[in-house]
Amino acid sequence: MRILFLTQVLPYPLDAGPKVRAYYVLRHLARAHEVTLVSFVRNTDTPEAIAHLRSFCKAVHTVPIARSKLKDGAYFLKSLTTGQPFIIERDWRANMAQQLKQLLGDGQPFDAIHADQLWMAPYALWAQQRAHGPKPTVTLDQHNAVYMIPLRIAESEQNPVKRRILHLEARKLIQYEIEVCRQFDHVAWVTQEDYDAVQKQAQQLPVPNNGIIPICGDPEAEAALPRKAGARRVTFLGGLHYPPNAQGICWFAEKVFPQVLAQAPDTILTVIGKQPPAALKSYPIPAANLEVTGYVADPKPYLAETAAFVVPLLAGGGMRVKIIDGWTWGLPVVSTRIGAEGIQWRANENILIADTAPDFAAATVRLLQDANWRQQVADAGRAWVIQNYNWRTTYRQWDQIYV
C-alpha cells in the first residue's frame, strides 16, 4: 500500500512520548508498505533527524510551524467564535494544507492516510476529500482521550478564570473527538481507558474502535543502564512545556520531596526536560539538593546515578512513555495511578504506585535506602517491558488495519 503518514511532531529523535509512538508505527508500516511522511517541524529539528527518517520512508516532507503567545491569543479568540477547540484552531496551518495539496496532485494516488494524534485528523479528512480517483481510507491513531487533559488540569487549577477556560476547552474537545472519530474508517486507541472515556461521553452512539495498540519501545535493542553504586538521584524526565508534566513535578517538589529530604538529606532531585517551570526554584529545597537541567540530549549520565525514577502525574491521558523508557533503562519507577494509566503493571513488583504525598515519599525513600529492593523492582520492570511493550511483536496488530 501507499500510505500518507501525517505527524504533528517530527518523530525523531525519540525524546518525547508522541515521537516514540509515531516512530515505531512508521518503522513497522515501512516494513511492508511504501510510506510518505509529512510532518510539522520546529527550529530545533535537525537535518540529521530528517535524514534518519528518510532511511526507511519512501519520502519525507516537512512543514515549518512556529508558535507565540500573541498568535495563541488570536487563535483562542477565534476558537471562541467558531466553537472549535483551541488546539485545533491553533494547529490548522495553510502551509500544511498546501503541502498535502501538492502531494495529492502528483499523479500517484495514496491508498491510505494515517493521522497521528487528533491534531492531524482534520488534515487527513481534508486530504481524503481532495484525493483524485478512489478515495484513500483514513486511519486515526488516538494517543489520548484528549479532552481529559484540560479537564484534569482544571480539577487542581486555583484561578477561577483559567479553570473556566479549561472546562470550556474540555467540552469543545469531547464533542470534536466524538464527531471526528466517526468520520474515520479506522481508529486505533493507545489505551482501553481512553476509548472508554470517549465512548462514555458519546453515550449510546458507538465510537469506532479498531483495536487497543499500546505505545511500545525497542527494549531488545537497548541494554539496561549500568547504575552506579550509592545512587542518590531522584529523577524526573519529560517535556515540561506539557502542562501535566509541569503540574506533576511542581506537586512533587512542593509536597513530596521535602518529606524525602527529611529522611534522606543527601538526595538530589533532578528535573530533566525543556521549559522547566520557574516555580521549581521557589520551593524550600536547598540548592545542593535540586538540579534543573532543561533539555538534555543524552540523559544517561544522570540516569546512571538514579535511585528512583518518578512519574508524579496528576493529569494527562493516554500512556506515559517515560514509564516504558524507565523500564527499558532498568530503572525502578514510582508513579501515581494517573501516571501509570493505560499501562499494565504489578504494584510492588515492577513499579511502586502512590497517589498521596506521604505514600509517594515513603516509596521513594524505600528505593533510596534499600539497594536490593531497588534492583529487584528495576529487574522486574525490565523483564516486563520486553515481554509486553516491544514494537517488533506488539505492532503486528497494525496489520489488521493495513492489509
PyMOL commands that set and color helices and strands:
alter all, ss='L'
color gray80, all
select helices_A, chain A and resi 17-32+47-54+69-82+86-90+94-104+118-130+148-155+160-181+192-202+219-221+243-263+278-282+287-289+300-303+321-329+357-369+371-388+391-400
alter helices_A, ss='H'
color red, helices_A
select strands_A, chain A and resi 2-7+34-41+59-64+112-116+137-142+186-189+233-237+268-272+290-294+306-311+333-335+352-353
alter strands_A, ss='S'
color yellow, strands_A
deselect
rebuild
show_as cartoon
